[in-house]
Amino acid sequence: MVLGGLAIALGEVVDDAIIDTENIFRRLRENRLLAQPLPAAQVVFRASMEVRSSVVYATIIVALVFLPLLTLSGVAGKLFAPLGYAYISAILASLVVALTLTPALCYALLANAPLQNEDSPVLRWLKQRYVKLLYQIEHRYQMILITSFVCIALGLAILPLFRSQFIPALREGHYILHMTTVPGTSEIQSLKLGNQVTKVLLEIPGVKSVAQWVGRAPNAADTFGTHYSEFEVEIGTVSGKEQERIFHDIREELAGETEDDDGDGKVELGFVGANFAINTFLTERIEETISGYAAGLVINIFGQDLDALDRDAQKVANLLGSIRGVRDVMVQSPPETPEIVIRLKQEKLALWGLQPVDVLDTVKACYEGVPVNHVFMGNRSIGVSVLLNDASRDDIADMRNIPIFNPEGQMLKLSDVAYVAQEGGRSKILHSGAKRIQTITANIVGRDQALLLEDIRNTLHKKLQLNSGNYLEFSGEAEANAQSRQDLIIHSLVAGVAIFLMLYIAFGRLRNLMLTFANLPFALIGGVVATFFTGGWIS
């Protein structure tokens, strides 16, 4: 792949110099056959000027073709703009060399050098065959035209079969699998479920190793809880088809549905309460840069009422799950997470002569600990704190029995002066632009991103009724692909007009210009066919 890229780059860079050198070489050889040869410097100058305009126009037109890449916005611009700058800079540098250094070197090296008066045997053989082919084409031009138009028709018929994506599928030999369970899931339960997932993944042929980490590091920038896990799935260096097969098998195993033995329905074999998403490392980094989430499709619902946002988010998630090609649908901020609520009873506090801060300090001491002493080990001072044992802190009944002492020394239970219960709360509240949001993420599998995004928009427009004051916005790789395509089309039209004008200046006649543009569809047939046989994906 690298060698192929270098070969293409070499051909692009030296193309201008080859044209100039070939014409100078031919004119010098013809000049030596004249009865009165002209000075070599004059021949080199005239030969170089003969192709000067065509070389300059061709280089400018090629630069205009890449100009739309420089105008792309967002991540697409960051990815492709350097490619455009590098390519344009390379061909402009090649043009400068062809206009200055190449004629000078030709004069210095070819003016007095022995030049062959005839072509090489291979070139003569090729020319003879080419001339015969041209004669045959001229005698059968009708058949050639019919065949060409049939090829164009086939190419146009193939175009609707192409599928678009923002970036091609990257084959890195490594996957990152995300597992999200109900907020509040303990580390022990996440590890237990992770062991089951690991066992299933290792049974898939081609998977070499699986490593899980739960939650986040103590000083990490992430805000994940113990209900979140990531798995590093290593598959090594395999072919593209083999990697696709492994990727498909992993998805199918984690999806949790398979035909039962009787063939009369489907049974659930997955991991209840867990959501999964899988991708390669570089693809995830790009997706996170685009939307902040490691998903190809992101829908943000804006509003102020959290309950209304939760209801709308669930509606959107249900509709997305019913659309073919949408996988790994997930609401990023689940509506409920288990939490223990303590509400002080003011009348009971007054009855027993207690202050709210006294009760809260006692609860804090039981669960966070209270410093009581220091132990010195050499020159080190180690703090000693007292708190409830693990078994008591994990049982809500023991929490209700936490002893509380009033100023008279009487012992009460926490439940005597407070309401203690386990309720559902919120694991996190998301904000963007000073507004509350609820985010739904999903991945796109096996369908054209642009067509699927349009399908999603139409489905939500017809079937979704948002609560008053709420509205949604699309983000993610699919939206970036649609925006980049729109920008590219607009800027390509502008570049096309500029190319049209440059060709008109070069040809000087509209007829020649239209003839050139009429040949473009024939030139594109090969690219269309090659794209079709290599998967039909356009990035």
N, C-alpha and C positions, 0 to 999 in steps of 0.2 A: 504493500500500500504506500509506504514511504517512497520506495523507488519509483513507483508509478507516478506519484505526485511530483517527484523531482524531474522525471522525464517530461511531463507535461509543462512544468514550470520552465525547464530549459528550452523547450520548443517555443513557448510564448515569448521568452526574453530575447532569444536570438533571431526571432522571425524577421524583424525589420532589417537586421544586418545581413541575413541570408538573401533577402530580396535585392538589397543594394549590391552586395558582392556578386550575385549571379548575373545581374545586368551589366555590371562593369566588366566582369570576366568575358561575357559574350561580346560586348562591344570592342574590347581589346583584341580578341581573337579575330573578329571581322575586320578590324582596322589593319591588322598585319597582312591581310589578303589583298588590300588595296594597292594600286600601282603607286600611289603617292600617299603613304600613311601619314595621318595627322600626329601631332605631338601627343605623347601618352597622357600628359596632364590635361590637355583639352578633351581627350576621349573620356578620361575618368570623370571630369567635371560634367560633361554632357550626359554621360550614362547615369550618373548619380541624380542629375536634375530630371531625367526622364521619369524616374520612379519616386521622386521626392514628394510630389503632391499626393500620390496614392498611399504612400507610407504614412504621411502625416494625417490624412483624413481617416485612414483605417485605425490608427492609434487613438485618435480623438473619439471615434465612434465606439470603440471598445471601452474606453474610459467612461463614456456616457452610459453604456450598458450597466456598468457597476455603480454608477452614481446613486441610484435609488437605495442601495445598501447603506449609504452614508446618512440617509435621512430617516432610517427606522428609529422608532422611539422605544423606551423601556429596555427590557433585557435583550430583546432581539437586536436592538441597536448596539448594545454592549458586546454581543456575541459576534455580529457580522460586520460591524463598522470597521474593526481592525483588518478584517479580510479585504474589504473594499479599499481601504487606504494602502495596504501592502501591495495589492494587485495593481492599482492605478499608479502607485509610485514606481513599481517595477517596470511597467510598460512605458512610462514616460522617460525613465532613465534609459531604457532600451532605445527609445526614439532619439534621445540626445546623442547616444553613442553612434547610432546609425547615421545621423546627420553630420557628425563631426569626425569621430575617430575612424569609422569604417572606410570612408573615401580616402583618408590619408594613408591608412594601412594598405589599402588596395593599390594606391599609387606607388608606395614604397616597396611592396612585395610582389606585385604582379606586372608592373610596367616593363621590366626587363626579364621577367621569368619566362622560361619556355612554356608555351601554352599548347595544348593539344588542339589540332585543327578539326578533329572529329570527336564525336561522342564515344563513350566507352561501349564495349559490346553489349553489356546489359542494358544500358540506356537506349541503344539503337534497337534492341529487341523489343523493349517496352514501347518505344515510339511506333514501331511497325504494327504491333498488336493494337495499340490505341487508335491509330489511323484506320485500321480495318474495322474496329468497333464503331468509330464515328460514321463510316460509310454505311454500315449495317443499320445504325440508328436513323440515319437520314432516309434510308429506303423504307424503314418500318416506323416512321415517326408516329403514325396513328396508333399503332399498338402500344408504343412507349407512352403516349399521352393517356390512353385509356388505362393502362396499368398504373400510371402515376396517380390518376384521379381515384382509382379504386383504392389504392394505398392510403390516400388522404381520407377517403370515406371511412375506411377501417380505423384509421387513427382517430378520427372524430368520434367513432362509435366506442372506442376504447376509453376515451377521456372520462366519461361519467363513472367508469369503474374505478378510477383512481381514488385513493383515500389520503387525506391530509393529516399532518401532525406537526406540532411545533418543533420538536427535535426528533431525530431518528432514535430507534430503540438502541440504547448503548449496551454492549455486551462486555461486562467487566469481570465475569466469573465470580461475582459476589452480589448478594442481595441483603437488603435491610428489611426485616419484617417487624412491623409495629403491632403490638397487641394492647388494646385498651379494654378494661373491664369496668364494672360499676365503681364510681368514686367511693372511696372508703374501704376498698378491698385491701386486706392486710398484706404485708410483705410475704408472710408465710404462704398465704393462699395464692398469691401471684407466682411464687416460685413453684408451688405444687402444680398449678395449671401450666406453667412454663415447661416443667419436666414432661408433662403429657404432650405438649406441642413439639418439644424437641424429639421425643420418641417417634412421633408420627413423621416428622420431617426426615429423620435419619433413615427411615424405611423406604424413602423415595430413592430410586436408583439415580446416582449422579451427585447426591448431596454428600459432601465429605465431612463437614463439621457444622455444629450449631452451638452458639454461645449466647446466653441471655444475660441482660442486666435489667434491674428493676429500679424504678424511681429515678433519683438523681443523686449526684455526688454532693457532699456537704456544702461546698462553696461554688457549685456549678451555676451557670447563668440560666439553665432551664428551670421550669417551675412544675415539673411532673411530680405526681404523687406515686405512692406505691401501687396504685391500680394500673400504672402504665409500664410496659416492658418493651424492650427492643431486642431482636434476635439477629445476630450476625450469621448469615447462612453462606457458607463457602462451598462453591461447586467446582472451582478450579478452571483450567483452560479447556474448553470444549467447543465444538462447532456451533454455528448459529442455530441450526435446527435442533441440536441436542439441548441447547440452553433454553430455547422456546418450549421444548417438551418438558423440561424440569420446571420452568416457570408456570406452565399450565397445570402440571401435576400438583405443585404447591398450592395454587389457587383452589383447585378442585378438592384437595384434602381439607383445606381450611374452610371452604364454603359450607361443608356440613350436610350436603344433600346427595343422595345416591339412590339408585333404584333398589327396591327390596328384592328378596329372593323370589317372591311370588309374582313380581312384575305388575302388581296392582296399585302401585303408588310409590311415594318416596318416604323415606324415613330419615330422621335427623340424626346425623352421626358427628356433628361438629361440636364446638365448644360453646355451650350455652352461656350467654351473658358476655361474650367476648367479641370484639370487633377487630378485624385484621386489615392491614394494608401493607403491600410489599412493592419494592422498587429497587433500582440500582442506586449506588451512592451519588454519582454525578447528576443523575436525573432528579434526585431528591434535592440536591443543593440548588439546582436551577429552579425547581418548583417553589422551594422556600424563598428564594430571592424574588420570584414573581409575586407571590401572594402571602408569604409568611407561613404557609402550610405545605407539607409534603404530600400534595395531592394535585391531580391534573385539573379538577373542577372545584371551584370554591364559590359558594353563594353566601353573601352576607345580608342579613335582615336587620334593618335599623329601626329603632323605636325607643320608647321610654318605659313602657310597661313590661316588666320581666316575664310575667305570666303570659301575656299576649305574645311576646317574642317566642316563648317556649312552644306555645300552641302552633304558631305559624311555622316554626322550624320543624316540628314533627310532621306537619302537613307536607312541607317541601320534601322532607326525607322520604315520606311514604310515596310521593309522586315520582321521585327520582328512582326509587327501588323498582318501580313498575316499568321503567324504560329500558329497552334492550341496549346493552353495551355499557350500562352504568354499574359499577361495582364498588364495593367498600364504602357504602354510604355511611356517614358518621356525623352526629351532632357534636360539635366540639365542646360545648358547655352543657353537660347533662342537667336536666331540670332539678334533680334531687340527689343529695348525698347524705348519708346518715350522720347525724350530729346529736350530741346530748345538750339539752336546753335546761338551764337553771334560772327560774324566775323567782325572785325573792318576794315573800308575802309581807308587805309593809306593816299590816296590822299585827302579824305575829311577832315581827321584829320589835315593834313598840311594846307589845305585851311582855316580852322577856327582856326588854332593856338592851337590845342588841343594835349595833350600827351595821349598815350594809357592808362597809369595808372590812369589818371583822369577819363576817361570814365568807366573803370573797377571798380574803387573805388565807383563811383556813383551807378552802378548796384549792387555792393555788399552791399552798404548801404540800398538800397531799399528792398533787399531780405533777407539779414542776419541781418541788423540793424547796426546802428552806435551809440556808447555811446555818450551821450550829457550831462549827469549830474549824480549826486548821491543824494539820499534822505536818511537822517539819521532818524532812528526810534530807540530811545534809544541809545544803543551802537552798533547797527547794521547799516551797510552802504549798501544800495540797489542801484544798478546801474540802470540807465534809458537810454533806447535806442529808437531810432526812426526808423521806417521802414514803407513800404507801407501796407495798409490794406489788409485783406485776399482777398477781391473781386478783387482788382487790381492785386494782385500777381498771381491769377489763370487765368487771361485773357492775352493771348499773344498780343492782340491788345493794351492793356494798357502798356505792356512792350515796345512796339515800340514807345509809346508816353512819355517815361520817359524823363523828362527835363534834358538837359545838358547845362551848362553855360561855355562859353569860357572866356579867360582872359579879354576880353573887356566887359564882362557882358551880351553878347548876349545869348539868350536862343534858344537852338536847341532841336530837338527830337532825341532820340537814333537812330531811323531809318534813320536820315540824315547822320549819320557817321558810321553806322554799318548795316550789314545784319543780320536780326533777323527772324528765322523761326523754326518751329518744324520739326525735322527729326528723323530718326530711328538710335539709337546707340546700344551699347552693355551693358547689365546689369552687366556682369562680364566676365572676361577672366581667364580660368582655366589653371594652369601650373602643370607639374609633371616632375621631372628629368630634369629641365631646358628646357622643351619643352612645347609648347602649346598643350592642349588637349580639346577634346569635348567628353562629357560623356553621354551615353544613358543607362538608367536604365529600368528594367522591373521586373515583378514578374511571377513566374511559378505556375500555378494552374491546378491540376488534372492530371499531367503527370509526368512520371519518369524523374528526373532531369538529369541523365546521358544520357538517350536516347534523351531528348529534346535538351540538349546542343550539342549533336552530330548532331541532325537535324538542329540546328541553324548554326553550323559550315559549314555543307554541303550546306545549302541554301546561306549563305554569300559567300562561295567559288565559287558557280556556277553563282550567279546573281549579285554580288557586284563588281564593278570596282572602286577602290579608286583613287583619284587624285594623281598625281605624288608626291612622297615624303611623303605620308601619310601611316600609318599602324595602325592596331588595336590590342588590347589585351583584353582578357576576365578576368573578376574578379567576385567577389561576391560569394554567397553561393553555386551556381551551380558549379562554377569552383573549389571552396574549396572541395566540395563533390567529384568531379572527381579526384582531386589531392590526397585527403585522401584515396580514394579507391585504387588508383594506389600504393601509399606508403604501404597500408595495405596488398595488395596482394604480393608485393615483400618481405616485411619483414615476412609475414606469411609463404612464401615458405622457407625462411631461418630457421624460427622456426620449420617448419615441418621436415626439414632435421635433426635438432637437436633432435626433438622428436623421429624420426625414429632411430637415433643412440642410444638414451637412452633406447628405447624399445628393441633394438637388444642386448644391453649389459645386460638388465634385463632377457630376455628370453634365450639368448644364441643360439637360433636356428632360422633360417630364416623362416622356415615353420610356427612356432608359431606366428612370427611377421606378416607374410602375412595374417594369419587367423584373427588376431586382426584388421588389416586394412580393411579386407574384411567385417567386421561387422559394420564399420563406417556408410556406407550408410543406413543400417537398423536402426541404432540409430538416424539418422537425420530425419527420416520420420516424427516423432512426431512434431519436431520443424517446419518443412515445413508446415505441415497441420495446426498447431496452428497459424502460421504467416498468412496463407491464410485466415483463418476464422476470424482473428482480423483486417482485412483491407488490408493485402498484402503489407504493407510498410516496407522497410528495411532502417534504419537510420545508 
